Amino acid sequence: MTFQLTDTPSAIALGSNQGPSRTILEAAIKTLNNTPGITLQAQSSWYQTQAVGPPQPDYLNGCALLHVQLTPQMLLETLMGIEVKFGRVRQEHWGPRSLDLDLLLYDNLVLNTPNLQLPHPRMRERAFVLVPLAEIAPTWVEPVSGKTIAELLQAVDCSGVKPLMKI
């Protein structure tokens, strides 16, 4: 599969539940916007969310819309590199982390490779992704379901997702 490196709309999810999470997330947004080939288009509010997986602290989560001049694989590798820069160590599946950056959508691409699935395979069932994503991209059509982000949000339980107060 060949990709032309034009401005491609992409959506990512950000999360943190170790260390100074809000500071880490804000710094990650700045890092993304200062990364060659990535332009920040929009950023959601931050939300406090219940953790999925083993017992651990609540997360701070949000989403961002990017325009990228990177292939999906290059974008994934860039996101993983930024995670490492902020102290991410992959030890436990769904365990706590200083920074988690998930590639959710890359335009309307459907892709299934050993290390990258687009759209993100679990985004449609995760309120902690859909709530912030619907804030900044309610009309984006998720290409597998054919539904907008706002429509997908209506089908999930959002009780564990609370807006974080602005400071």
Sequence and secondary structure as in RCSB ss.txt:
>XXXX:A:sequence
MTFQLTDTPSAIALGSNQGPSRTILEAAIKTLNNTPGITLQAQSSWYQTQAVGPPQPDYLNGCALLHVQLTPQML
LETLMGIEVKFGRVRQEHWGPRSLDLDLLLYDNLVLNTPNLQLPHPRMRERAFVLVPLAEIAPTWVEPVSGKTIA
ELLQAVDCSGVKPLMKI
>XXXX:A:secstr
     S EEEEEEEEE SSSHHHHHHHHHHHHHTSTTEEEEEE   EEE   SSS   EEEEEEEEEESS HHHH
HHHHHHHHHHTT    STT   S EEEEEEETT  EE SS EES TTGGG HHHHHHHHHH TT EETTTTEEHH
HHHTTS  TTEEE    
